[in-house]
Amino acid sequence: MKIVPEYFGCLVFDDRVMKAKLSAAVYQSLKRTIDRGARPEPGVADAVANAMRDWAVAHGATHYTHWFQPLTGITAEKHDSFISPSPDGGVIMEFSGKELIKGEPDASSFPSGGLRATFEARGYTAWDPTSYAFIKGKTLCIPTAFCSYGGEALDKKTPLLRSMEALNKQALRILKLFGNEKVKAVRSSVGPEQEYFLIDKALYDRRRDLIYCGRTLFGAKPPKGQQLDDHYFGVIKPQVAAYMEELNEELWKLGILAKTEHNEVAPAQHELAPIYTTTNVATDHNQLTMEIMQKVAARHGLVCLLHEKPFDGVNGSGKHNNWSISTDSGVNLLSPGETPYENAQFLLFLCAVIKAVDDYQDLLRIAVATAGNDHRLGANEAPPAVVSIFLGEELQAVLDAIETDMPYEGAEKTQLKLGVNVLPRFNRDTTDRNRTSPFAFTGNKFEFRMLGSSNSIACANIMLNSAVAESLRVYADRLEQAEDFPAALHKMIRKTIQDHKRILFNGNGYDNAWIKEATEVRGLSNYPTTPDCMPHLLDEKNVKMLTGLGVYKEAELRSRRDIMLENYCKAVTIEAATMADMAKTEIAPAIEAYSLDIAKTAAAQKALDPSAPCAYERDLVEKLSGYVAEISQRLQELEQVLEETQAIEDPVACSAAIRDKVLGAMSRLRRVCDLAEADTAKKYWPFPTYGDLLFSVR
């Protein structure tokens, strides 16, 4: 049996493989491309392609694919074999630099939001050398960007790489002001914690809502749920442990740094957390992780649910995005450091994040907006839709002292003069005592907790990188012109705190008083649903920032707004249609069958004993008949509003109508069906209950 270090990354064309398979000159050239963003030199692509092919074929690969991330939120791939005919009637295995660098998949069936015309259906994939190629099954997967015939980004990776470059450019300007001339690159890093549910596959197959929608649309609460908190960090069940063991092995083969696994709060809920790595690589890895989670689950007779809220009244699943920025020499710019000099640099980068989150709180909300996540945000397991920052007591005290020009009441009572010689050292606050905060400082990074379990982390990190890059750009423009850098630095940090302290909140994010204070007193935005927030993507300040940094073109932003709203409309429409179908063909007939049998029982009792009261049976039949009548009424209501909204072509108007009409009709239908479930004998109920689903895995 091989130990982990022997097989870790064995299916990845990583630095170890490149160093062994490429000539020294080609390797150094490729490293310059990866580390510095330099263009590949002529001939490098062919040499890399040949080495990649030989390595992949030796590992059993027969095909290659440009693996990309279109605006569907999942990954895409088109497989081509390595084979090429030889003169003797056989085949040879070929793969050229041209095939490595560029592919031409048909883009016609991917969402484009109007970015391509019908006669411009072709799309292009372009090799991303900063993310290692890997083998999946018998296919060499080459991470790529995806663009339209006209050059517009049709994927999530291209804007992500642009945002990373924008952050790098502006951070380098700031570091040079502090005398850090040797730093050549600044990168954002991410570690996304992934929550998920595991349920029995045989039970899953009997629920059309899970099959079509990924979540239950009906379900009465079981007597026991998560009230006792006995599942959280509890002993992992054997079936789940076997699943986790195989999952880890598959992830480690692909170089994915899966580190932590445990039971979450809800029954059947679990979490996996990796060690964090460069943002675009972390994004690729998280997409792979979700795919492999589901594949491995199937081999264990399980289904992995990644929906944000698969069970009503039970904790949903999120994805905590642990984000930081570091130099190429390994210095974490969000770590306070050990000297006053380092503290001053840290405080400037900290203030850049504070300013960014306050200025672009709407973009962070937009980045996590989906129909599924709307059910989760604001519930007891997720932060509210109002964005705020938690810093902890020590950092808050430091910022308060700077704002008021009062002595810092820390280890040393010394007047703070940033960048001069008396700034006291302070310890980084490594605790995180506020689980209700959407955006919390956790020692040397920020944890953005609003992402839903199925979200691509690309969107959140695009907005986060871009917003922080914009803050740094503003700072650099001013500080580069300053005659007295320490004084200007002090003034800028103090002004940032004064202007943006409204976004800082260390209290209970679930408290209704906070929501009122946040919106009515502090003026923070509150967008409970996707239709509420998504139109703000095209607000003038957002378009100006994102286009000014070169992260998006305006047409790309407009397309994304429409695509996200169309996805929202489609998701809710599918759910509503599934509800109607299940209520009409499964739930109502089951209730009627039970009611008929109860009536027959009562009639039989009367036949034997005319004086038998049969009050219980009579009352139950009456109640069940009432349920059927109300289900019929609610079905008609739902079908009517569905028909009305499907006639609306504009995605903004359609999403608003779905929010205002369809969701309410769905809720009313569900309410009566769930009440009926509680009064219907279990053997008549047509599909597994919440109790069955949540407690079936052993």
N, C-alpha and C positions, 0 to 999 in steps of 0.2 A: 504494500500500500504506500503510495507516494505521499510525502508530507507537503503541506501547502506551499512552502517556498520553491519546491521543485516543479510545481505545475502552475503557479500563479502567473497569469499573463501568457500562458503557452499558446493561446489562440490570437495573440495580438502581435502585429508587426510594429513592435515598440522600439525604443532606443537601443535596447540590447541586441535585438535582431538586426536593426539597421547598421549598427557598428560592426557586426560580424559579417553581414552580407554585402555591404557596399564598400567601394574603395574609399580611402581616406579623404580624397578630394571631393567625391560625391557626398560623402557623409557630412563633411564640414559645410558644404554648400547648402545641403538640406537643413542642417542645424541653424544656419543663418536665417533661412526662410522661416523656420519654426519659431526661433527665439527673437528675431528682430523684424519679422515681417518683410524681409527682402524678397524680391522676385526670384523665382527659381532660375538658375543659370541654364543656358542651352545644353542639352544633352543629359541634364540631371533627371528629367522625367523618364526618359527611356531607360536609364540605368536603374532607377527606382522601380519602374514597372517590371523589368526583367527579374530583379531580385524578389519583388513581391510575388510574381507569378511562380517562380521556382519554390519559394517558401510555402505558398498556399497549396500548390500541387502536392508537395511533399507531405502536407497535412491532410490530404484527401480531398481538397477542393477541386471542383470541376467547372465552376462558374464564378463570375464576378458580378458585382452590382454597384452602382452608385447609390449609396444609402443616404436618403435625404429626409427632411422634415417639412412637408408641405403645410398649408394652413388648415388642414384637417385636424391638427393636434396630435396625430400619430405619425409613424414613419412610413416611408414608401421605398420600394425597390423593384427594379426590373432586371432580371437575371440574363446574362449572356455567357455562353460557354467559352472556355479558352480554346476550343478546338478550331483548327484551320486545316483545309485539305492539303495533303502532300502529293507530289507527282506520282508516287507509286500506288496511289489509291487509299493510303492510310490517312492519318491525321497527325498534326503536330500541335503542341500547346503554345499558343501565342498570346501576348498581351503587350501592347505598345504604350509608349509615353503619351501619345495622342489619346488613346482610350482611357488612360489613367486620368488625364487632365480634364477631359470634357466628355459628357454624354449628352444624348439628345432624346429624352423621353417625351412622349406625347403629353402635353400639359392640358389638353382640352377638358378632361374630366376632374381636374383639381380646382378648388375654389380660387377665383382670381379677383372677384369684386370689380369686374369691368376693366382689369388691367390688360387684358388681351382680347383681340377681336377673334371672331370665329375662324377667319382665314389665317390667323397667327397662332394656331394651336400648339405649335412646337415650343418646347421648353428646353432649357439647357441646365445641366448639372456641372458644377465646377469643383474640382478636388480641393478639400480643405486639409493641407498638410499638417496643420497644428493639432489635428485629432487623428490618432493612430487607426490604421486599417485593422480589421479583425475578421476572423472566420466564424461564420454561423452556419451550422450544418455542413454542407458541402459548398458553401458560397463565400468568396472573399468579398467583404463589405467595405467599401471605400466611402468614408464620410464626405459629404459634398454639400455645397450650396445649390440653390435651385432658383433660376430666374426665367423671365418670360422672353419671348422673341424680341421684345423691345428693350430688354435689359433691366426691367423692374423686378424687385425681389418677390418671389412667389412662395417664400418659405420663412421659417423662423430663425434659421441659422445666419442668413446674410445680415439682417439688422443686428443680431447679437454680436457678430464679429465687428460690425461697424461701431457699435456702442462700446465695445472693449477697446477699440482703437481710439475713439474719442476720449475715453477715460484715461488711457495711457498718455495721450498727447498733453492733456491739461494737467495731469498729475506730475509729469516730468517738468513742466514749467514751474510748478510750485516747489518741487524738490530742488531745482537749481537755485531758487531764491534762498534756500536754506544751506546752500553750498554743496549739495549732493550732486556733483558733476559726473561721478562714476556710474550712477544708475542709468541703465540703457532702456529699461522697460518696467512698466507698472501693470500688473494684471489683477483683475478681480478673481476671487476664488469662491467656490460655493460647495456646501455640503448639504444636500437635500434629504431630510428625514422623510421616510415614506411610510404612511399608514395604509392599512388594507384589512379587509375581512376575508376569512376563509369559511366556506360553507360546503356542505355535502353536495356532490354533483347530481346525484339521483333526485334530491329534493329540488335543486335548482332547475332541473329539466322539467319539473311540473309547474313552474311559475312563469307564465308568459311575460309578466312585467319585468322580471329579472332578465329574461332572454332578450327582450326587445329594448329595454330601457336601462338596464344595469342597476335598477333600484326597485324596491317594492312600492306599488301604488296603493295597495290595500294591506291592512294588517292590524288587528287589535293587539294591544299590549299584553304580553304574557304576565303571569303572576310575579315572576322574577325576571328582572332585567339586569341593570348595573347598580342597583340600589346599595348593595353591600360592598362595592368596590373590590370584590374578591378576585376579579380577573386581572386587575392591574398588577403587573410584575409578578403574577402568580406562576406556579409551576407550569411549564409548557407541556401540553398533552403529547402523548407519543406520536400520534398521527401528524400533528403540527411540527413536532421536533424533527421527524423524518423529512418532512417537506422543507423545513428551514435548512437542514443539513445539505440536501441536494441543491437547493437554491444557492447557498453559499458557494458550493463547489462550482456550479455553472457560472456564477458571477466572477469568482476568482480566476477562472480560466480566461475570462475576457478582460482581466486587469481591473475589474471594478472593486473598489476598496470597501466592500461590505464589512462593517465593523461591529455594529450593535444590533441585537434582536431581542424583543421582549413582547409580552402580552400587553395590550393597551386596556383602556378602561372598560369598553363595551365587551360583552361576551362575543367570542369569535373574532375579535379585533386584535391586530398585531402591528408591530412597527419594525422597520429596518432602517438603520442609519449608516451612511458611509463616512469615511474620512474625506474631508473636502479637498477639492482640486480645482484646476483652472476652469473658469465658468463654461466655456464652450465644450470642454471635455466632460465636465459634470453634467451638462445638458444631454449630451449624447449618452452618457452612462445611465442617466435616469430614465431616458426613453427605453433603453435596452433592459433596464431593471424591471420596468413595468411589463414589458413583453415576456421576459423570462419568468417572472412571477406567475403569470397566467399559464404559460406552457408547463412549468413544473407542477403547478397545482393539478392540472389535468392528469398527470401521471400518478398522482396520489389519490385519485377519486374525489378531488376537491375542485372548487371554483374560487378564484381570487377576484373579489369585488373591489374595484378601484373607484366606484362612484363616491361622491362627496357625502351623500346621505342615503345609504341603501335602506335604512330602517328608520321610520318615524319614531320620535321619542327616545331614540338611542343615539349615543355619540356618533357623529360622522367622522370622516377621515380627511385629514389635512396633509400638507406637505410643508414642513418648516424649512425655509430657505436661509441657511446660515451663510452670510455674505461678508467678505472682507476684501481688502486690497493690500497687495504686497509688492515689493520691488523684486527685480530679477536676482538680487543678492539675498533674498529671503527675509527682508525686514517687513514686518507687518505694520502698516501705517495706521492701523487702529489699535495698536498696543501702546500704552502710555510711555513705556520706556523707563529708564533709570535715572535720567538727568533732566534738569530744567529745560535744556535745549531740546531734548526729545519730547518733553511734555508740550512745549510750544508748538512743535510740528504736529504732534498728535491732536492738540486742541483745534488747530486750523482744519485738519481733515475731519475731525468730529463735527465741527461747525458746518463744514461743507455738506455733510450728510444731513444735519438738522435742517439747514436751509433747503436742501433738495427735497426732503420729505414734506416740508411745509409748502414749498412753492408748487410741488407736483403731486400732492396727495391724491388728486383725482386720477392721475396716470397710474399710480400704484393700485388704486381700487380697480381701475379698468383692466389692469394686467391680470387680475385674478377673477374676472367676471365670467361666469358661465351659469347656465340654468341650474346645474347641480350645486355649485358653490353658493348660490343664493339661498338654498335651503339650510346651509351650514353656518354661514356668517351670522354672528349674533346669538347663536345657541350656546349652550353651556360648555361646549368643547372647543369653541372657536372664538377668535376675537370679534368685536363688532365691526360693522361696515365703516365706522368712523376711524380714520387713520390717526394714530398718535405714537409718540416715542417714549419708551421707558428707559431711563438712564441709570437708575439706582441712586441711593442716598449720597454716596461720596462724590460722584461726578456732578450730580445736581448741585451739591454744596459748592463745588469748585466754580461752576458756571454762575451761580448766584453771587459769589464773591467777585467775580470778574465784572458782572453786570453792575453791581453797586459800588465797585471800587473800594470794597471793605476787605479787611484781612481775611484770609482763608482760615477758617477755624478747623484746621486739620492737625497733623502732627506738629507743624510749626506755624505759629501765628505770624505770618509774614505778608506784607503787602504784595499782591500779585503784580508783577511787571513782566509781561510776556516777552520772551526773547532777550531780556536783559540778564542780570546775574543773580536775582533773588527769588526766582520762581521756585517754590518749594516742590519737593518730590511728593507725589501722592500715589498710592497703590491703585492699580486698576481694580474696578469692582467686578469680581469674577462671579458674583452671585446673580441669580435671575429669579427674583421672588414674585414676579407678576406674570401669571400665565394668561391674563386677559389682554395683554398688550399686543397690538398688531405688529409693532416694530420695536424690538427690545435689544438693548446693548447687553452682551453676555461675556464681557471680559476683554476680548480682542476682535470681536465681530458683532454684527447685527443679525438678529434672527427675525426674518419676515414671516409671520405665521398665518397670513391670510390665504395662501395658496391652497387650492383644493387638491385632493389626492390624485385626480386624473390629469391635472394641469401639466402642460409642458412648462418647465421652469424658465424657458427662454424668454417668455413675455415679461415676467416680473424682473428679470435681470437686465433686459434691454432697457426698461424704464428706469430702473435703479442706477445702472451704469450711466445712462444719459443724463439723468437729473443731477447726479453728483459731478459729472464732467462739466455741466453747465455752471454749477456753483464754483468749481475750481477755475473755470474760465473767467468768471467775474472777478474772483480774487486775484488771479494772475494779472489780468488787465490793469487792476488798480495798484497792486504791490510792485509791479515792474516799473511803474512810474514814480514810486515813492522816493523821496530824498532821504527819509529816515525810516528804514525798513522796520526796526523794532517798534517804533511808535505807531507806524501805520498798521502793523500786524495787530498790536494791542487794540487799536481803535476798531479794526475790522472785526475781530473776534467779539469784542464787546457789543458792537452794533448788531452783529448776527444774533447774539443771544437776546438782545432787546427786541429785535424785529420778529424773531421766530420762536420765542419761548412759549407761545400759545400751543405749539405742537407737542410740548413736553408734558407728560402726565404719568405719574407713578402710582395712581390709585386703581380702583376697581372699574374696569372697562365695561362690566355688565350692569353697573348701577344706572338706573334710568336718569338719576340726577346728573351723572356725567354726560350722558348723551345730550341732555338739555343744555348743560353748561357748554359743551363742545360746540354745539350748533348755534345757540342763541347768544352766548357771551363771547366765546372765543372766535366764532365765525368759521369753524371747520366744516368741511363738506360731509354730508351724510347721504350716501346713495345706496339704499337697501338692495336694489335689484339691478340686473344687467341693463334693462331698458332705461333705468335712471342715469347710470353712469356712462354708458358707451357713447352716446352722442357727444360727450365732452372731449372725446379724443380729438375732435376737430376745432376745439376752442383755439382762438388766435395765439395765446401764449404757448400752448402745447405744440401747435404746428410750427411756430417760429423757432422754438428750442430744438425740436427733433430734426427739422430740415436744416437749421443753422449748423448743427453739429454733423450733418451728413449721415444721420442714422436712418432716416426715411426721406423719401420724396413725398410731396403732398398727395400725389395720386396714390401712393402706396398706403398712406394713412387713411385716405377715403375708402379704399378698397377693404382695408382691415376693419373699419367700422361697420361696413355693410356685411362683410363675411361673418363677423362675430354676432351681429344681430340676426342674420339669417340662420346661423347655427342655433341660436337661442330659440328662434321661432320654430325651427324644425324639431328640435329636441322636445319642446313642450307639446307641440302638435302630435308627435309620435306617442308621447305619454298619454295625452288626452284620448287619442284614438284607441290606444291599448286599454285604457280604463273602461271606455265605453264597450269595447268588445268583451272584456272579462265580465263586466257587470251584466251584460245582456245575455251572454252565452254560457256563463258558468255560475255566477253568484245568484242571480234571480232564480234560475231553474233549481239550484240546490235548496234555496229557501222554500220554494214552492213544494218541492218533493218532501222535505221535512214536514212542512205544514200539512200536506195531504196525509201523510202517515199518522200524524198526531190526530187529525180529524177522524181517520179510519179507526184509530184506537178508541177514541171517545165514542164513536158510533157502536163499536163492538161492545163496549162497556154498557152502553144504554140498552143494547139488545138483550144483554144478560140480566141487567138490573135497571129497569126504567127509572128507578129513584136515584140512581147514581148521579151526583152533582156535576162531575166532570168540569169543575170550575177552572182547574189548572189548565187543562187541555184547551178549554174554550178561550181563556185569556191569552194563552200562548199563540193559538191560531190567529186570534185577532191581532196580536202584536206582529206576528210574522207577515200577515197580510198587509199590515200598515207599512212594513219595511218594503215589501214588493211594490206597493203603490208609490211610495216616495222615491224608490230607485227609478221607477219608470219616469216620474216627473223630473228627477235630476238628470236622467239620461237625455231626455228631450231638451232640457236647458243647455246641457253641455254640447250636444250635437248642433244646436242652433248657433251658439257663439263660435263654435269651431268653424262652421260654414261661413259665418260673417268675417272672421279674421283671415281665413284663407283667401278671401277675395281681395285683401289689401296687398298691393304690390310693394309699396314703399316699406323698407325694412324697419325704419324708425317708427312709423305709424303702426305697423303690424306688431312689433314687439310691445309697444305701449298697450295695444288692444288686448294682447295675450295676457300681459301683466294685470290689466284692469278687469278683464272679463273671464278669460279661460281659467286662470288659476283659481279664482273664487268658485267657479262652477265645478272644477275638479275637487276642490276641498269639500264642497257640500255633498257631492256624490260619495266621496270616500267616507265621510262621517257616518252616513246612514249604513253603508256596507259594513263598516267596522262594528257598528252597534249590532247589526244582524249577525255577524260572526260570533259575537259573545252569547247570542241566544239560540244559535243553531248547533245541534249535536255534531260533534267532531267528525263522525263518520260520513256526514252529508257534505261537509265543507269541501269544495272542489280542489283545493291546493294546500300545500304545507303552511302551517301557521308560523308566526314569529318564534314561538317556543321551539317548534321543530327546527327552524333554520339556525337559530342562535346557539342551540345546545346539542346539535347532532354530531359534531366532530369530537372524536375521542382521542 
